[in-house]
Amino acid sequence: MPEEVILRFDEVTFEYVHKKPIMDEVSFSVRTGSKITLMGQNGAGKSTLFGLIKGELKPKKGRISITNNASIGSALQTVAREDFDLTVEQYFSKAFEIVPPNIKSRISKAMNAVNFDIPIDRRVGDLSGGQQARLLLSYALIQSPDILLLDEPTNNLDQAGIDHLIQFLIMYDKTVIVISHDADFLNCFTDGVIYLDVYTKKLESYVGDYYSVVAEIENRIERERKKNAQLEKQIQDRKEKVNFFSHKGGKMRKLAKKLRDETEDLEENMVDVRKEDKTIRDFIIPAQDLFGDIVTIKSVKLIIDHEPTERAVDIVLRKRSRLFVSGRNGIGKSTLLRNLVSGKNDGVKILDGTRIGYYSQDFATLDYEATVFESLESVLADGIDTQEMRAVAASFLITGELMGNKVGSLSEGQKGLLSFARLVLMRPGLLIMDEPTNHINFRHIPVIAEALNNYEGAIILVSHMEEFVKAIKFDEYLDLNKLA
């Protein structure tokens, strides 16, 4: 017996702005128990598709069918800011209209599934990025959904967390649809790919593991390019003949008309070759001119068995120093960086007058109610005018049409690029960066790594992306696991 279809889109069209569709007559189906990757360029509508599946958004046209009212659970990319003051128990309770009497045991079971151990009276906003990632996944699992939607689930997870998640997904016997830029992670469990095209607003479905599908797409694109090259040659040849014969009389003019018709047919047969994402341009983060010891770190606080513990270290950062901070999820990496920025760590001295460029993994430095223009304007260093500000923004794919939008309306990837644009405009003497590749398209990663290598100030960085870390020339390392 063939597996039952659990989810179906029939010619679904959706638009946020009138006559500007995100999806145009999209059709696909997902079978029960399948593990599907959702691919597409930035802005193609991947998160929108999740919203349609969950019923949070309604299609303009077409039909969305979910078999037997299958339940849906989703793990979002980030914890909503309004939930930061909730305890872990209160956060999980939001998953139910009526909180079950065995809520604590259900929380324990959901947390165990993703190797997550934290007191349930802990404030959500105090959790590390990796702990919040596990919390989001546990929140989806506590509902025991028939369809599990995961949006960038490996963000902030250390390798142990990613390995545990892969094992869970392989064993999970229900339907899973995943958005992720982590190719190795996807290839471990994917058996099909749905591709949304930001330019055509159409959708393509593929069967196979992630790498096989990517190779198939690349081969198809190459075939389409070759076909177009042949057609372009034929079209050019016919156009030259049309120009020659159209100036002749009698039968020659009739031949010219026939060739012109043939040329139009050939042009209609040209294939729309898929366009790939635009990549941000090479950029430089100008550094504040500082001299001497920019950062001196004599002690750091770790979280061991959920309690803060202080450890002595001896680290001095000057111009062009690069410090890489590593350690397991929950040991205190993000807390260390936040305390550096806020000045709450007594064991750290930052040179007076240093401008700090802080890239927070949860975009805490961004005012979601401000417009994009206001957000950029608020960090301008002396001597930078509005025209240069707009040029910098455009280099990060933040175009004029986005300038009047509120920061909160941007996608997570756009918030990340906005954060980098702000760093360029700020001209800091010290960069403190907490998971700066989260939500960033993989095509931008080498450009960002090169910019950090060329930066003349000091850098303190936390990242779980191995490829990104290897591309940066660090001269100082702080492994918090070794201090525990």
Order of alpha helices (4+ residues) and beta strands (2+ residues): beta-beta-beta-alpha-beta-beta-alpha-alpha-alpha-beta-alpha-beta-alpha-beta-beta-alpha-alpha-beta-beta-beta-alpha-beta-beta-alpha-alpha-alpha-beta-alpha-beta-alpha-beta-alpha
